[in-house]
Amino acid sequence: MDDMTLLRMAHDAMKNAYVPYSNFPVGAALLCEDGSVYTGCNVEGASYGNAICAERTALCKAVSEGKRRFDTLAVTANTEDFCTPCGICRQMLYEFSPDLRVLCGSRDGSHTVHSLKELLPCAFSAKDL
């Protein structure tokens, strides 16, 4: 799957975001190594600590369906700057795919490409237990 298709899927997922408190919708699309894709959006609640990011929504959907190996994550928001995963999402994604490619999109459809290791240089993993 090409990067632009994955970014469009993330953009489409962003439309389902439930963000009455932050008004900051985010969408994500996670490409599994087998070619399947899981999308997610952020979902907030009145108790702010129970919010879940778009990236973790996509990851949890994939893991709950038995997926464990991922190739690329696309994440986008309605922002001028490129949207990157937060620290919690970076750490959770690292658990499954330290070599994940991350496409960071913006409002105008442009994007940057990073490795997860670049975004989270000193990640904690199971080997550290």
N, CA, C and O atoms as CSV, one atom per row, in Angstrom:
chain,resi,resn,atom,element,x,y,z
A,1,MET,N,N,0.839,-1.170,0.000
A,1,MET,CA,C,0.000,0.000,0.000
A,1,MET,C,C,0.891,1.242,0.000
A,1,MET,O,O,1.887,1.299,0.720
A,2,ASP,N,N,0.529,2.222,-0.802
A,2,ASP,CA,C,1.365,3.423,-0.865
A,2,ASP,C,C,1.028,4.379,0.288
A,2,ASP,O,O,-0.049,4.315,0.880
A,3,ASP,N,N,1.971,5.251,0.581
A,3,ASP,CA,C,1.854,6.160,1.716
A,3,ASP,C,C,0.635,7.071,1.630
A,3,ASP,O,O,-0.030,7.296,2.641
A,4,MET,N,N,0.329,7.595,0.457
A,4,MET,CA,C,-0.795,8.519,0.317
A,4,MET,C,C,-2.125,7.829,0.595
A,4,MET,O,O,-3.023,8.447,1.168
A,5,THR,N,N,-2.270,6.592,0.214
A,5,THR,CA,C,-3.499,5.855,0.506
A,5,THR,C,C,-3.659,5.670,2.004
A,5,THR,O,O,-4.753,5.834,2.545
A,6,LEU,N,N,-2.563,5.329,2.673
A,6,LEU,CA,C,-2.610,5.142,4.122
A,6,LEU,C,C,-2.937,6.472,4.812
A,6,LEU,O,O,-3.715,6.492,5.766
A,7,LEU,N,N,-2.363,7.563,4.349
A,7,LEU,CA,C,-2.670,8.877,4.926
A,7,LEU,C,C,-4.129,9.259,4.699
A,7,LEU,O,O,-4.751,9.854,5.579
A,8,ARG,N,N,-4.678,8.932,3.547
A,8,ARG,CA,C,-6.100,9.208,3.291
A,8,ARG,C,C,-6.981,8.405,4.245
A,8,ARG,O,O,-8.000,8.902,4.725
A,9,MET,N,N,-6.590,7.178,4.514
A,9,MET,CA,C,-7.348,6.354,5.452
A,9,MET,C,C,-7.312,6.966,6.851
A,9,MET,O,O,-8.319,6.965,7.560
A,10,ALA,N,N,-6.161,7.484,7.243
A,10,ALA,CA,C,-6.046,8.159,8.541
A,10,ALA,C,C,-6.921,9.412,8.563
A,10,ALA,O,O,-7.596,9.688,9.555
A,11,HIS,N,N,-6.906,10.160,7.472
A,11,HIS,CA,C,-7.727,11.371,7.380
A,11,HIS,C,C,-9.209,11.018,7.494
A,11,HIS,O,O,-9.961,11.704,8.186
A,12,ASP,N,N,-9.625,9.962,6.823
A,12,ASP,CA,C,-11.028,9.537,6.902
A,12,ASP,C,C,-11.394,9.109,8.322
A,12,ASP,O,O,-12.494,9.401,8.793
A,13,ALA,N,N,-10.488,8.424,9.000
A,13,ALA,CA,C,-10.738,7.989,10.379
A,13,ALA,C,C,-10.866,9.186,11.309
A,13,ALA,O,O,-11.623,9.142,12.278
A,14,MET,N,N,-10.132,10.252,11.021
A,14,MET,CA,C,-10.175,11.457,11.850
A,14,MET,C,C,-11.594,12.026,11.916
A,14,MET,O,O,-11.957,12.653,12.911
A,15,LYS,N,N,-12.381,11.823,10.894
A,15,LYS,CA,C,-13.750,12.357,10.847
A,15,LYS,C,C,-14.636,11.756,11.931
A,15,LYS,O,O,-15.665,12.337,12.274
A,16,ASN,N,N,-14.255,10.600,12.479
A,16,ASN,CA,C,-15.043,9.941,13.523
A,16,ASN,C,C,-14.592,10.309,14.939
A,16,ASN,O,O,-15.166,9.824,15.914
A,17,ALA,N,N,-13.580,11.150,15.060
A,17,ALA,CA,C,-13.055,11.502,16.386
A,17,ALA,C,C,-14.152,12.116,17.266
A,17,ALA,O,O,-15.006,12.870,16.799
A,18,TYR,N,N,-14.095,11.771,18.532
A,18,TYR,CA,C,-14.996,12.344,19.532
A,18,TYR,C,C,-14.132,13.204,20.441
A,18,TYR,O,O,-13.482,12.697,21.356
A,19,VAL,N,N,-14.127,14.507,20.183
A,19,VAL,CA,C,-13.201,15.414,20.868
A,19,VAL,C,C,-13.906,16.688,21.356
A,19,VAL,O,O,-13.500,17.790,20.986
A,20,PRO,N,N,-14.953,16.556,22.181
A,20,PRO,CA,C,-15.686,17.742,22.616
A,20,PRO,C,C,-14.900,18.645,23.570
A,20,PRO,O,O,-15.303,19.785,23.800
A,21,TYR,N,N,-13.799,18.163,24.122
A,21,TYR,CA,C,-13.045,18.936,25.105
A,21,TYR,C,C,-11.826,19.612,24.484
A,21,TYR,O,O,-11.577,20.790,24.736
A,22,SER,N,N,-11.078,18.889,23.688
A,22,SER,CA,C,-9.870,19.468,23.082
A,22,SER,C,C,-10.140,20.074,21.714
A,22,SER,O,O,-9.408,20.959,21.271
A,23,ASN,N,N,-11.182,19.606,21.043
A,23,ASN,CA,C,-11.437,20.015,19.657
A,23,ASN,C,C,-10.215,19.773,18.780
A,23,ASN,O,O,-9.908,20.564,17.888
A,24,PHE,N,N,-9.524,18.670,19.048
A,24,PHE,CA,C,-8.305,18.315,18.311
A,24,PHE,C,C,-8.465,16.903,17.754
A,24,PHE,O,O,-7.948,15.946,18.332
A,25,PRO,N,N,-9.176,16.767,16.636
A,25,PRO,CA,C,-9.363,15.429,16.060
A,25,PRO,C,C,-8.082,14.901,15.422
A,25,PRO,O,O,-7.344,15.635,14.764
A,26,VAL,N,N,-7.842,13.618,15.632
A,26,VAL,CA,C,-6.684,12.937,15.067
A,26,VAL,C,C,-7.166,11.621,14.468
A,26,VAL,O,O,-8.060,10.970,15.009
A,27,GLY,N,N,-6.568,11.240,13.351
A,27,GLY,CA,C,-6.862,9.954,12.733
A,27,GLY,C,C,-5.591,9.173,12.512
A,27,GLY,O,O,-4.521,9.749,12.314
A,28,ALA,N,N,-5.706,7.859,12.545
A,28,ALA,CA,C,-4.550,6.991,12.344
A,28,ALA,C,C,-4.945,5.799,11.493
A,28,ALA,O,O,-6.096,5.361,11.506
A,29,ALA,N,N,-3.980,5.283,10.756
A,29,ALA,CA,C,-4.148,4.045,9.990
A,29,ALA,C,C,-2.875,3.235,10.167
A,29,ALA,O,O,-1.776,3.716,9.888
A,30,LEU,N,N,-3.030,2.006,10.631
A,30,LEU,CA,C,-1.906,1.134,10.945
A,30,LEU,C,C,-1.870,-0.018,9.944
A,30,LEU,O,O,-2.790,-0.833,9.880
A,31,LEU,N,N,-0.796,-0.069,9.172
A,31,LEU,CA,C,-0.606,-1.115,8.168
A,31,LEU,C,C,0.132,-2.279,8.800
A,31,LEU,O,O,1.255,-2.130,9.281
A,32,CYS,N,N,-0.508,-3.442,8.795
A,32,CYS,CA,C,0.094,-4.667,9.327
A,32,CYS,C,C,1.018,-5.273,8.276
A,32,CYS,O,O,0.885,-4.994,7.085
A,33,GLU,N,N,1.956,-6.105,8.727
A,33,GLU,CA,C,2.874,-6.751,7.788
A,33,GLU,C,C,2.150,-7.640,6.776
A,33,GLU,O,O,2.671,-7.883,5.688
A,34,ASP,N,N,0.955,-8.128,7.124
A,34,ASP,CA,C,0.204,-8.972,6.190
A,34,ASP,C,C,-0.635,-8.164,5.199
A,34,ASP,O,O,-1.352,-8.744,4.383
A,35,GLY,N,N,-0.554,-6.836,5.262
A,35,GLY,CA,C,-1.267,-5.974,4.335
A,35,GLY,C,C,-2.606,-5.459,4.834
A,35,GLY,O,O,-3.199,-4.582,4.206
A,36,SER,N,N,-3.092,-5.982,5.942
A,36,SER,CA,C,-4.351,-5.478,6.493
A,36,SER,C,C,-4.100,-4.119,7.158
A,36,SER,O,O,-2.980,-3.806,7.560
A,37,VAL,N,N,-5.158,-3.329,7.263
A,37,VAL,CA,C,-5.063,-1.985,7.833
A,37,VAL,C,C,-6.141,-1.813,8.891
A,37,VAL,O,O,-7.291,-2.206,8.694
A,38,TYR,N,N,-5.758,-1.225,10.008
A,38,TYR,CA,C,-6.688,-0.893,11.080
A,38,TYR,C,C,-6.619,0.606,11.301
A,38,TYR,O,O,-5.536,1.181,11.410
A,39,THR,N,N,-7.793,1.239,11.367
A,39,THR,CA,C,-7.841,2.685,11.558
A,39,THR,C,C,-8.315,3.001,12.962
A,39,THR,O,O,-8.874,2.154,13.658
A,40,GLY,N,N,-8.078,4.238,13.358
A,40,GLY,CA,C,-8.536,4.684,14.664
A,40,GLY,C,C,-8.637,6.191,14.717
A,40,GLY,O,O,-8.027,6.902,13.918
A,41,CYS,N,N,-9.414,6.662,15.669
A,41,CYS,CA,C,-9.527,8.091,15.941
A,41,CYS,C,C,-9.405,8.284,17.445
A,41,CYS,O,O,-9.527,7.329,18.212
A,42,ASN,N,N,-9.165,9.508,17.860
A,42,ASN,CA,C,-9.100,9.755,19.291
A,42,ASN,C,C,-10.511,9.893,19.853
A,42,ASN,O,O,-11.422,10.393,19.192
A,43,VAL,N,N,-10.664,9.430,21.101
A,43,VAL,CA,C,-11.939,9.456,21.795
A,43,VAL,C,C,-11.696,10.003,23.191
A,43,VAL,O,O,-10.902,9.450,23.952
A,44,GLU,N,N,-12.385,11.099,23.529
A,44,GLU,CA,C,-12.214,11.740,24.826
A,44,GLU,C,C,-13.412,11.451,25.726
A,44,GLU,O,O,-14.463,11.007,25.265
A,45,GLY,N,N,-13.231,11.711,27.004
A,45,GLY,CA,C,-14.312,11.622,27.977
A,45,GLY,C,C,-14.189,12.769,28.961
A,45,GLY,O,O,-13.149,13.424,29.032
A,46,ALA,N,N,-15.235,13.012,29.709
A,46,ALA,CA,C,-15.244,14.109,30.672
A,46,ALA,C,C,-14.144,13.945,31.723
A,46,ALA,O,O,-13.618,14.931,32.240
A,47,SER,N,N,-13.805,12.708,32.031
A,47,SER,CA,C,-12.662,12.428,32.887
A,47,SER,C,C,-11.465,12.294,31.950
A,47,SER,O,O,-11.261,11.238,31.349
A,48,TYR,N,N,-10.680,13.346,31.825
A,48,TYR,CA,C,-9.657,13.437,30.776
A,48,TYR,C,C,-8.712,12.247,30.710
A,48,TYR,O,O,-8.227,11.903,29.632
A,49,GLY,N,N,-8.448,11.627,31.825
A,49,GLY,CA,C,-7.518,10.502,31.855
A,49,GLY,C,C,-8.008,9.274,31.108
A,49,GLY,O,O,-7.222,8.369,30.828
A,50,ASN,N,N,-9.300,9.228,30.780
A,50,ASN,CA,C,-9.794,8.048,30.076
A,50,ASN,C,C,-9.795,8.213,28.567
A,50,ASN,O,O,-10.339,7.367,27.857
A,51,ALA,N,N,-9.205,9.272,28.066
A,51,ALA,CA,C,-9.111,9.478,26.617
A,51,ALA,C,C,-8.136,8.477,26.000
A,51,ALA,O,O,-7.193,8.020,26.647
A,52,ILE,N,N,-8.386,8.150,24.741
A,52,ILE,CA,C,-7.460,7.280,24.012
A,52,ILE,C,C,-7.125,7.954,22.689
A,52,ILE,O,O,-7.992,8.519,22.023
A,53,CYS,N,N,-5.873,7.882,22.332
A,53,CYS,CA,C,-5.391,8.495,21.097
A,53,CYS,C,C,-5.765,7.640,19.884
A,53,CYS,O,O,-6.054,6.450,20.011
A,54,ALA,N,N,-5.754,8.263,18.727
A,54,ALA,CA,C,-6.072,7.570,17.479
A,54,ALA,C,C,-5.118,6.410,17.222
A,54,ALA,O,O,-5.537,5.343,16.773
A,55,GLU,N,N,-3.843,6.617,17.504
A,55,GLU,CA,C,-2.832,5.608,17.235
A,55,GLU,C,C,-3.054,4.360,18.088
A,55,GLU,O,O,-2.945,3.235,17.601
A,56,ARG,N,N,-3.367,4.575,19.371
A,56,ARG,CA,C,-3.609,3.434,20.260
A,56,ARG,C,C,-4.936,2.763,19.938
A,56,ARG,O,O,-5.074,1.552,20.110
A,57,THR,N,N,-5.911,3.535,19.474
A,57,THR,CA,C,-7.175,2.924,19.044
A,57,THR,C,C,-6.908,1.945,17.907
A,57,THR,O,O,-7.371,0.805,17.942
A,58,ALA,N,N,-6.157,2.393,16.897
A,58,ALA,CA,C,-5.828,1.519,15.762
A,58,ALA,C,C,-5.025,0.311,16.230
A,58,ALA,O,O,-5.291,-0.814,15.806
A,59,LEU,N,N,-4.058,0.533,17.089
A,59,LEU,CA,C,-3.228,-0.562,17.590
A,59,LEU,C,C,-4.061,-1.572,18.374
A,59,LEU,O,O,-3.915,-2.778,18.179
A,60,CYS,N,N,-4.926,-1.095,19.250
A,60,CYS,CA,C,-5.753,-2.012,20.046
A,60,CYS,C,C,-6.713,-2.796,19.169
A,60,CYS,O,O,-6.947,-3.978,19.419
A,61,LYS,N,N,-7.272,-2.163,18.151
A,61,LYS,CA,C,-8.134,-2.887,17.223
A,61,LYS,C,C,-7.346,-4.009,16.545
A,61,LYS,O,O,-7.831,-5.135,16.436
A,62,ALA,N,N,-6.138,-3.700,16.092
A,62,ALA,CA,C,-5.312,-4.701,15.404
A,62,ALA,C,C,-4.920,-5.835,16.345
A,62,ALA,O,O,-5.056,-7.008,15.997
A,63,VAL,N,N,-4.442,-5.493,17.518
A,63,VAL,CA,C,-4.011,-6.522,18.473
A,63,VAL,C,C,-5.198,-7.389,18.891
A,63,VAL,O,O,-5.050,-8.599,19.059
A,64,SER,N,N,-6.371,-6.780,19.060
A,64,SER,CA,C,-7.540,-7.555,19.466
A,64,SER,C,C,-7.994,-8.525,18.376
A,64,SER,O,O,-8.760,-9.450,18.645
A,65,GLU,N,N,-7.526,-8.317,17.159
A,65,GLU,CA,C,-7.829,-9.227,16.049
A,65,GLU,C,C,-6.667,-10.177,15.760
A,65,GLU,O,O,-6.663,-10.876,14.746
A,66,GLY,N,N,-5.676,-10.197,16.665
A,66,GLY,CA,C,-4.586,-11.160,16.550
A,66,GLY,C,C,-3.361,-10.668,15.809
A,66,GLY,O,O,-2.428,-11.444,15.599
A,67,LYS,N,N,-3.329,-9.420,15.410
A,67,LYS,CA,C,-2.165,-8.876,14.693
A,67,LYS,C,C,-1.094,-8.488,15.699
A,67,LYS,O,O,-1.393,-7.977,16.779
A,68,ARG,N,N,0.144,-8.734,15.333
A,68,ARG,CA,C,1.264,-8.411,16.229
A,68,ARG,C,C,2.434,-7.768,15.509
A,68,ARG,O,O,3.365,-7.290,16.158
A,69,ARG,N,N,2.411,-7.742,14.180
A,69,ARG,CA,C,3.548,-7.217,13.407
A,69,ARG,C,C,3.040,-6.119,12.474
A,69,ARG,O,O,2.098,-6.315,11.707
A,70,PHE,N,N,3.693,-4.956,12.565
A,70,PHE,CA,C,3.221,-3.785,11.842
A,70,PHE,C,C,4.335,-3.163,11.016
A,70,PHE,O,O,5.507,-3.216,11.389
A,71,ASP,N,N,3.963,-2.589,9.918
A,71,ASP,CA,C,4.909,-2.009,8.966
A,71,ASP,C,C,4.943,-0.492,9.028
A,71,ASP,O,O,6.012,0.102,9.173
A,72,THR,N,N,3.769,0.144,8.917
A,72,THR,CA,C,3.696,1.602,8.809
A,72,THR,C,C,2.485,2.127,9.553
A,72,THR,O,O,1.417,1.515,9.536
A,73,LEU,N,N,2.659,3.266,10.206
A,73,LEU,CA,C,1.565,3.990,10.841
A,73,LEU,C,C,1.443,5.339,10.159
A,73,LEU,O,O,2.442,6.035,9.975
A,74,ALA,N,N,0.230,5.715,9.783
A,74,ALA,CA,C,-0.047,7.071,9.315
A,74,ALA,C,C,-0.879,7.757,10.379
A,74,ALA,O,O,-1.863,7.196,10.862
A,75,VAL,N,N,-0.494,8.956,10.744
A,75,VAL,CA,C,-1.254,9.741,11.719
A,75,VAL,C,C,-1.378,11.154,11.178
A,75,VAL,O,O,-0.419,11.721,10.655
A,76,THR,N,N,-2.581,11.718,11.310
A,76,THR,CA,C,-2.798,13.063,10.782
A,76,THR,C,C,-3.806,13.810,11.638
A,76,THR,O,O,-4.624,13.216,12.340
A,77,ALA,N,N,-3.722,15.129,11.557
A,77,ALA,CA,C,-4.654,16.004,12.269
A,77,ALA,C,C,-4.903,17.233,11.395
A,77,ALA,O,O,-4.227,17.448,10.389
A,78,ASN,N,N,-5.862,18.012,11.793
A,78,ASN,CA,C,-6.206,19.223,11.054
A,78,ASN,C,C,-5.312,20.373,11.525
A,78,ASN,O,O,-5.791,21.366,12.072
A,79,THR,N,N,-4.008,20.217,11.301
A,79,THR,CA,C,-3.020,21.183,11.781
A,79,THR,C,C,-2.091,21.610,10.652
A,79,THR,O,O,-1.944,20.913,9.648
A,80,GLU,N,N,-1.472,22.764,10.838
A,80,GLU,CA,C,-0.473,23.219,9.866
A,80,GLU,C,C,0.806,22.411,9.999
A,80,GLU,O,O,1.447,22.080,9.002
A,81,ASP,N,N,1.173,22.095,11.229
A,81,ASP,CA,C,2.369,21.302,11.477
A,81,ASP,C,C,2.051,19.821,11.315
A,81,ASP,O,O,0.887,19.422,11.331
A,82,PHE,N,N,3.082,19.020,11.163
A,82,PHE,CA,C,2.915,17.576,11.054
A,82,PHE,C,C,2.535,17.000,12.409
A,82,PHE,O,O,3.105,17.376,13.434
A,83,CYS,N,N,1.585,16.102,12.410
A,83,CYS,CA,C,1.101,15.467,13.632
A,83,CYS,C,C,1.949,14.236,13.923
A,83,CYS,O,O,2.070,13.347,13.080
A,84,THR,N,N,2.527,14.183,15.103
A,84,THR,CA,C,3.315,13.023,15.508
A,84,THR,C,C,2.621,12.319,16.676
A,84,THR,O,O,1.866,12.955,17.411
A,85,PRO,N,N,2.859,11.033,16.857
A,85,PRO,CA,C,2.268,10.327,17.996
A,85,PRO,C,C,2.813,10.874,19.317
A,85,PRO,O,O,3.962,11.308,19.402
A,86,CYS,N,N,1.965,10.841,20.339
A,86,CYS,CA,C,2.415,11.262,21.665
A,86,CYS,C,C,3.364,10.207,22.245
A,86,CYS,O,O,3.542,9.140,21.658
A,87,GLY,N,N,3.960,10.502,23.374
A,87,GLY,CA,C,4.915,9.591,23.993
A,87,GLY,C,C,4.319,8.248,24.387
A,87,GLY,O,O,4.958,7.211,24.209
A,88,ILE,N,N,3.094,8.258,24.924
A,88,ILE,CA,C,2.461,6.994,25.315
A,88,ILE,C,C,2.247,6.116,24.086
A,88,ILE,O,O,2.506,4.913,24.123
A,89,CYS,N,N,1.773,6.720,23.000
A,89,CYS,CA,C,1.549,5.948,21.770
A,89,CYS,C,C,2.868,5.419,21.221
A,89,CYS,O,O,2.944,4.270,20.785
A,90,ARG,N,N,3.896,6.242,21.241
A,90,ARG,CA,C,5.202,5.802,20.745
A,90,ARG,C,C,5.670,4.574,21.517
A,90,ARG,O,O,6.125,3.596,20.924
A,91,GLN,N,N,5.555,4.631,22.838
A,91,GLN,CA,C,6.014,3.520,23.666
A,91,GLN,C,C,5.183,2.268,23.417
A,91,GLN,O,O,5.734,1.170,23.336
A,92,MET,N,N,3.876,2.414,23.294
A,92,MET,CA,C,3.028,1.248,23.075
A,92,MET,C,C,3.282,0.626,21.704
A,92,MET,O,O,3.301,-0.599,21.576
A,93,LEU,N,N,3.476,1.447,20.690
A,93,LEU,CA,C,3.790,0.936,19.353
A,93,LEU,C,C,5.138,0.221,19.345
A,93,LEU,O,O,5.306,-0.790,18.663
A,94,TYR,N,N,6.096,0.750,20.105
A,94,TYR,CA,C,7.438,0.159,20.173
A,94,TYR,C,C,7.387,-1.274,20.702
A,94,TYR,O,O,8.197,-2.116,20.315
A,95,GLU,N,N,6.445,-1.538,21.573
A,95,GLU,CA,C,6.270,-2.880,22.134
A,95,GLU,C,C,6.127,-3.930,21.031
A,95,GLU,O,O,6.589,-5.062,21.176
A,96,PHE,N,N,5.485,-3.544,19.931
A,96,PHE,CA,C,5.197,-4.475,18.846
A,96,PHE,C,C,6.118,-4.305,17.635
A,96,PHE,O,O,6.466,-5.285,16.977
A,97,SER,N,N,6.505,-3.080,17.347
A,97,SER,CA,C,7.244,-2.822,16.101
A,97,SER,C,C,8.280,-1.713,16.269
A,97,SER,O,O,8.035,-0.572,15.876
A,98,PRO,N,N,9.427,-2.037,16.846
A,98,PRO,CA,C,10.457,-1.017,17.028
A,98,PRO,C,C,10.914,-0.377,15.712
A,98,PRO,O,O,11.368,0.767,15.705
A,99,ASP,N,N,10.796,-1.105,14.610
A,99,ASP,CA,C,11.244,-0.589,13.314
A,99,ASP,C,C,10.108,0.021,12.492
A,99,ASP,O,O,10.234,0.170,11.276
A,100,LEU,N,N,9.017,0.368,13.139
A,100,LEU,CA,C,7.849,0.927,12.468
A,100,LEU,C,C,8.194,2.219,11.719
A,100,LEU,O,O,8.916,3.075,12.231
A,101,ARG,N,N,7.661,2.341,10.492
A,101,ARG,CA,C,7.705,3.613,9.749
A,101,ARG,C,C,6.518,4.443,10.210
A,101,ARG,O,O,5.423,3.908,10.384
A,102,VAL,N,N,6.717,5.739,10.410
A,102,VAL,CA,C,5.653,6.617,10.872
A,102,VAL,C,C,5.497,7.777,9.897
A,102,VAL,O,O,6.419,8.567,9.693
A,103,LEU,N,N,4.307,7.864,9.297
A,103,LEU,CA,C,3.963,8.967,8.404
A,103,LEU,C,C,3.213,10.000,9.224
A,103,LEU,O,O,2.173,9.698,9.810
A,104,CYS,N,N,3.732,11.212,9.268
A,104,CYS,CA,C,3.134,12.283,10.062
A,104,CYS,C,C,2.528,13.307,9.114
A,104,CYS,O,O,3.251,14.030,8.429
A,105,GLY,N,N,1.199,13.368,9.076
A,105,GLY,CA,C,0.502,14.220,8.125
A,105,GLY,C,C,0.074,15.552,8.710
A,105,GLY,O,O,0.121,15.771,9.920
A,106,SER,N,N,-0.347,16.439,7.809
A,106,SER,CA,C,-0.847,17.751,8.196
A,106,SER,C,C,-2.102,18.084,7.385
A,106,SER,O,O,-2.514,17.323,6.509
A,107,ARG,N,N,-2.688,19.219,7.693
A,107,ARG,CA,C,-3.935,19.654,7.084
A,107,ARG,C,C,-3.891,19.674,5.562
A,107,ARG,O,O,-4.861,19.292,4.907
A,108,ASP,N,N,-2.779,20.115,4.999
A,108,ASP,CA,C,-2.707,20.283,3.542
A,108,ASP,C,C,-2.376,18.987,2.797
A,108,ASP,O,O,-2.212,18.996,1.577
A,109,GLY,N,N,-2.277,17.875,3.529
A,109,GLY,CA,C,-2.014,16.586,2.896
A,109,GLY,C,C,-0.544,16.236,2.773
A,109,GLY,O,O,-0.203,15.125,2.365
A,110,SER,N,N,0.331,17.167,3.119
A,110,SER,CA,C,1.760,16.851,3.082
A,110,SER,C,C,2.115,16.016,4.313
A,110,SER,O,O,1.347,15.948,5.274
A,111,HIS,N,N,3.281,15.386,4.269
A,111,HIS,CA,C,3.684,14.546,5.383
A,111,HIS,C,C,5.200,14.407,5.449
A,111,HIS,O,O,5.916,14.700,4.492
A,112,THR,N,N,5.657,13.958,6.592
A,112,THR,CA,C,7.053,13.597,6.791
A,112,THR,C,C,7.089,12.109,7.144
A,112,THR,O,O,6.078,11.532,7.544
A,113,VAL,N,N,8.252,11.503,6.993
A,113,VAL,CA,C,8.422,10.085,7.316
A,113,VAL,C,C,9.523,9.963,8.359
A,113,VAL,O,O,10.606,10.528,8.208
A,114,HIS,N,N,9.233,9.222,9.411
A,114,HIS,CA,C,10.192,8.992,10.485
A,114,HIS,C,C,10.196,7.510,10.825
A,114,HIS,O,O,9.257,6.783,10.500
A,115,SER,N,N,11.245,7.079,11.472
A,115,SER,CA,C,11.233,5.746,12.075
A,115,SER,C,C,10.765,5.929,13.514
A,115,SER,O,O,10.965,6.988,14.109
A,116,LEU,N,N,10.142,4.896,14.068
A,116,LEU,CA,C,9.720,4.970,15.461
A,116,LEU,C,C,10.931,5.143,16.375
A,116,LEU,O,O,10.867,5.856,17.377
A,117,LYS,N,N,12.029,4.489,16.022
A,117,LYS,CA,C,13.251,4.630,16.834
A,117,LYS,C,C,13.752,6.070,16.831
A,117,LYS,O,O,14.317,6.531,17.822
A,118,GLU,N,N,13.551,6.777,15.736
A,118,GLU,CA,C,13.925,8.191,15.665
A,118,GLU,C,C,13.033,9.025,16.592
A,118,GLU,O,O,13.504,9.943,17.263
A,119,LEU,N,N,11.738,8.690,16.615
A,119,LEU,CA,C,10.799,9.435,17.451
A,119,LEU,C,C,10.888,9.072,18.923
A,119,LEU,O,O,10.493,9.861,19.781
A,120,LEU,N,N,11.407,7.876,19.226
A,120,LEU,CA,C,11.537,7.409,20.601
A,120,LEU,C,C,12.908,6.758,20.782
A,120,LEU,O,O,13.011,5.533,20.841
A,121,PRO,N,N,13.963,7.579,20.869
A,121,PRO,CA,C,15.324,7.050,20.808
A,121,PRO,C,C,15.757,6.157,21.973
A,121,PRO,O,O,16.638,5.316,21.794
A,122,CYS,N,N,15.181,6.308,23.128
A,122,CYS,CA,C,15.605,5.493,24.276
A,122,CYS,C,C,14.410,4.712,24.809
A,122,CYS,O,O,14.084,4.791,25.994
A,123,ALA,N,N,13.770,3.967,23.940
A,123,ALA,CA,C,12.548,3.246,24.318
A,123,ALA,C,C,12.832,2.139,25.310
A,123,ALA,O,O,13.920,1.563,25.334
A,124,PHE,N,N,11.841,1.857,26.120
A,124,PHE,CA,C,11.862,0.761,27.064
A,124,PHE,C,C,11.207,-0.438,26.385
A,124,PHE,O,O,10.145,-0.293,25.779
A,125,SER,N,N,11.805,-1.591,26.472
A,125,SER,CA,C,11.227,-2.779,25.821
A,125,SER,C,C,11.328,-3.994,26.757
A,125,SER,O,O,11.902,-3.925,27.844
A,126,ALA,N,N,10.758,-5.086,26.299
A,126,ALA,CA,C,10.755,-6.318,27.099
A,126,ALA,C,C,12.170,-6.784,27.423
A,126,ALA,O,O,12.386,-7.405,28.464
A,127,LYS,N,N,13.125,-6.502,26.564
A,127,LYS,CA,C,14.509,-6.918,26.844
A,127,LYS,C,C,15.091,-6.199,28.053
A,127,LYS,O,O,16.115,-6.616,28.594
A,128,ASP,N,N,14.431,-5.105,28.482
A,128,ASP,CA,C,14.905,-4.338,29.637
A,128,ASP,C,C,14.346,-4.864,30.947
A,128,ASP,O,O,14.707,-4.374,32.017
A,129,LEU,N,N,13.472,-5.855,30.875
A,129,LEU,CA,C,12.849,-6.399,32.100
A,129,LEU,C,C,13.789,-7.289,32.855
A,129,LEU,O,O,13.426,-7.825,33.902
